[in-house]
Amino acid sequence: MNTLNFRPAHLRTAVLLAALTLGGAMATPTWAATAAARGQQDQPVVVQEDILLFDPVPGTVYLNGGIGQTEQQQMRKDAPNWPLRMTFSDKSSDEFVANVKLKVFDQGGHAVLRLRSAGPMTYVQLPQGEYRVTASYKDQLLTRMVHVGPKGVDANFHWLV
């Protein structure tokens, strides 16, 4: 089991990746690999996690983060590498939100991703196809049907809280 070893100042920029089985290779975000190579400590931390901290579904690779403008810019730059790109926000303030309970189901109704605390941006490596996404924030549930095509898809969830 991996343990998370963050310095307190970097806890808010944690980016988690679930254990990998898709395609036999990890799809590490470009900015994360580059930051690691440079040894920069102000960049988001990429962790391959196998504990059930966020209840991931084995085999699904995801990127969760977007806290602060620097991290948002880095994730947006790498967005084309992720087939499903989701953002979560509050309509009343037009601000990003986190702590979203997120579930993604394939066409057969099987969960391919479950996160207890997603957002404000969550990107997922998924094969092309149809998916049902449910996202709950402050006990308000939103559901979207999404089609992941060759160029991927953006799914935005906005709550009026």
Secondary structure by P-SEA (a helix, b strand, c coil): cbbbbbcccccccbbbbccccccccccccaaaaaaaaacccccbbbbbccccccccccccccccccccaaaaaaaaaacccccbbbbbbbccccccccccbbbbbcccccccccccccccbbbbbccbbbbbbbbbcccbbbbbbbbbcccbbbbbbbbcc
